[in-house]
Amino acid sequence: MILDNNTGFKDIGYTLIHEHLTIDLSRIKEDDDAKLDDVDSLIEDLKELKKSGIDTIVDVTNIGMGRDIERIKYISDISNMNVILSTGFYKEPFLPEIVYKSSVKELANIFIDEIIKGIDGTNYKASVIGEIGTSKEEIKVVERKIFEAAAIAHNETGVPIITHTTLGLLGLEQIKIFKNMKVNLENVVIGHIDLNIDMDYYLTLLDNGCYLAFDTIGKTNYQPDELRAISIKKLIDKGFINKILLSLDISRKSYLKNYGGFGHSYIVEKFIPLLKNNGLTEEDIKTILYKNPLDLIGG
């Protein structure tokens, strides 16, 4: 089922905050692996994820990233996985021409229409603005335009914003834009911060009231999952359990189990036991996977 303000979010259950069902970045990346087009293998993964206890995923595939609402609905129905949809534009160099040609207000209106009216002529509405991203070295002019448009749409609709930080960088710069646009930072998720293990950085971000997404779980070529788990425990010990969200960001075929990858259920099979080994309780896990997403999206 697609969850939105038509259905409400009472059935959200345990939720992953940053996933993709129909992403296609293969043209720009010149890599067919960046096209998540094996629907059968994806559904197999999601069925295992559902059996492991996860009920909902937030699909942060937006305009220009290969989002396909009808295919998302099919995948959701067959896998029995709830899906929450997003609006927005990604980052350089993955942006459609309309982003460059439109004003900030025009882009904001696109987001607002998908939140209020529905996506691509359907009745399915976006409940999140995301993933909107920034480049590694600096925030490009066109990326700033998207962030400002997202801020306007957020201020008008109240839906949360989920960001992409390249390698976990520039989160503070993202927050600065939102502050200037009077965004309620309690409704902002800074994404991919687990690609940049830095406790001082995390605490400075959290001082602004935002959520932190440890959302590249399983991608151990970037960071060992043990470091992710240790960082989460340290943040909980400092009183920030209500600001932590989890996901895997499976955006390539090679991450699926049928392609030899770790698969969606890895987060329950491997990472949650790792969290428990580092001192988290079942109640902590419930807070991170159920309460926090519900507070963010359904609150």
N, C-alpha and C positions, 0 to 999 in steps of 0.2 A: 504494500500500500504506500502511496505517496502521502506523506503527512504535511499539511499546511494549515492555513487558518480556516479552510473549509472543514477539515476533519478534527482539528485540534491536536494536542500533543500528549494526551493522557496515556497513550500506548507507546510512548517513546522507548521505554525500557533502557537497557544498557546500550550506549551509543558511541560510535566512533565518529570523531568530529571532522575528519578531513580525508575523504576518499573520492574515487572516480569510477564511473561505470561505462562511459562512452568516450573517454578522452582520446584525442588524436592530434598529437604534435609531431607526427612523422614527417610531414613535408618540410618543416623548418629544420628539424633535427637530422633530416636525411637518414632516418633509421626506422625501419618498419616495426621494431620492437616498441616504439613509442606510440603505437596505435593499439588500443585495448579493444580489439575487434573479434576476439574469439569468445563469442557469447556463451557457448556451452561450457567452456573451461571456467569462465568467470562465474557462471551460475553454480557449477560444482563447488568452487571456492566459497561462494556465499552460503550455500546450503550447509557446508561444514561450519562456517562462522555462526550461522543461526543455531545449529546443534550445540555449539560450544557456549551459547548463552548471550550472544550479541543480537539485539533486536532491530537496531536502526543504524543506518549510516547517513552522514551528511555528505551529499555529492556536491563538491565544490567546482565541478566542471561548468564553466560559464560560456558566454557568447564568444565564438571564435576558437574554442578549445575542442570542438567536436561534440558538443552537447546534443543529444538526440532524445527528446522527451518520450516519444513513443517507445523507443528501445529501452529506455530506463524503466518505463512502466512495465514492459514485458519482463525484463530481468527481475524487477521487484516482485511481480506476481508469481513467477515460476520459482524463485528462490525463497519466497515468503519473507523477504527482508524489507522492512520499512525504509523508505528513502525520503530525505529532506532535500529540496532543490535550492539552487543558488542562482543569483544573477550577478552581473558584473563583467569586467574584462580582465585579462590576466596581466601580462607584462611584456615589455620589449623582449624579443622580436616577434611575439606571438599574437599581435594585435591586428584585427581587421581594419580595413581602410576607414570605416565609419568613425573610429576613435580619433583619427587625425583630423577628419573633416568637421567634426562636431564640436560645439562649445561644451563647457563643463555642465551647464544647465541642461543642454540637450541630452547629454549622456545620463545625467541624473534622472531625466524623465523616462528614459529607456528602462532604467532600473526600477523606478517607481511603477511603471506600467506592468512589469513582470511580477512585481510584488502584489499589486492591487487587482490587476485584471487577469493575468495569467501569462504563460510562456508559449510562444510560437502558435498562437491561436487556440490553445487548449485552456481548460479551466484549472490546470495545475499551476499553483502559484509559488514563486520563490519565497523562501522564509529566511534566507541568509543572503548577504552581499559578500561574495567571495568566489574563488580566492583571487584577491587583487594583490599584485606583487610589485616588488622593486628589484632593481638590478643589484649586482654585487658591489660595485665601486661607489655608485651614487644613484640617487633617485632621478630618473630621466624626466624631462619636461612632460612628456605624454603620460608617464606613470603618475606624476603629481596630479595631472588633470583627472585621471581616473579616481585617485584617492579623494580629491575634492568633490567629485560627482558622487562618490559613495557616501561621503559625509552628508551632502545635501539630502540624498535619498534616505539615509539613516535618520536624520533629524526629522524628516517628514513622516516616515513610516514606523520607526522604532525597531526595525529588524536589525539583528546583530551583524557585525562585519568580521570576516575572517581573512587574514592577510597571508601572503607568501613572503618570506624573507629568503633571499638567496644565501644559502649556507648559514642561515641564522643571523645574518648581518642587517644593520640599519633599522632594527626595531624601534629604537629611540627616535630616529628621524621620521619613521612612520607616525609615531605617537605625536610628534610635534605638529605634523600636518593636521591630525585630528583635533588636537587642542585648539589650533588656530581656527578650526571650523566649528568649534563648540560641540564636538561629539562627546557623548557620555561614554567615557573610556571603560566603564563597567560592562559595556556591551561590545567590546572589541577583543578579538583573539589574535595575538601575535603568533604566527605560524612558523614551524620548522626551527624553533629555538634550540631543539636538541641536536641540531647540526653544529652548534657552537656552544660547547660545554663551558660555561662561565658563570659562576654563582653570583658574582658582583653585578654582572649584566642582568641576570634574572631578577635580582632584588630591586634594581633600579627600575626595570620595567614594571614590576609588581607594585612599586610605590605609586605608580600612576593609576592603578585600579584595574588594569586589563587582565585578561586570561593569558596563560602561556600554554601553547600546544606542543606537547611532546608527540609529534605526529609523523615521525619517520622511523617508528619502531621496526626493527628487523633489518634496517639498512646499515649493517655493521661495517660496510666498507667506508662509511663516513665516521661513525662513532660506535664503540662497543656498547651493547645494550646494558651491560653492567654499569657503565658510567651514567646512562640515562636513569637507571633505577636508583643509583646512589644520589643523583641530583634531586630526583623526586622526593626521596626520603628526607633529604636535607631541607627542602622547601616545606614539607609537611611539619617537620620539627620546628620550623620558624613561623608556623601558623598559617600557611598559605594553601592548605588542602583544597579550599573552595575555589581556587583559581587555576587548577591543573586539569588539562584535557588530554586525551590520548587518541592516537590513530596510527595508521601505517603508511598512508599515501601511496597505495598501489596504483601505479600509473603506467606500468609496462607489462607486456605479456610475460616476460621472463620472471616476474615476481609471482606469477600464479603457480600453483603446485603442479599442474599438468606440464609446465615448462621447466620444472626443476627448481622453482622458486620456493620461498618460505611460506607463501600463501596467507590469506586473510586470517585464518584461525590461529596463526602463529602468536598473535597477541594474547590469546587465552591459553594456548598450549605451552608457550615458552615464557612470555614476558610477564604475565601475571604471577606465575610461580617465582620468577626472579624478584618481583616487587615484594612478595611475601617473605622471601629469604632475606630481604633487606629490612624487614620489620613492619611492612604494611599489613593491616588487618582486613578481614572481609568487609568491614564497615568502611574502611578507607577506600577500598576498591569500588564499593557501591557509590560512595560520594563522587569519585572521579568519573565513573562511567555512566552513572544515572543522574544523580542530583545536579551535578555541574552543567551537563548539557541541557537538562530540563530548565534549570534556572536561566541559562543563556538564551535558549530558543523559545521555550514555552512560557517563560516568566514575563 
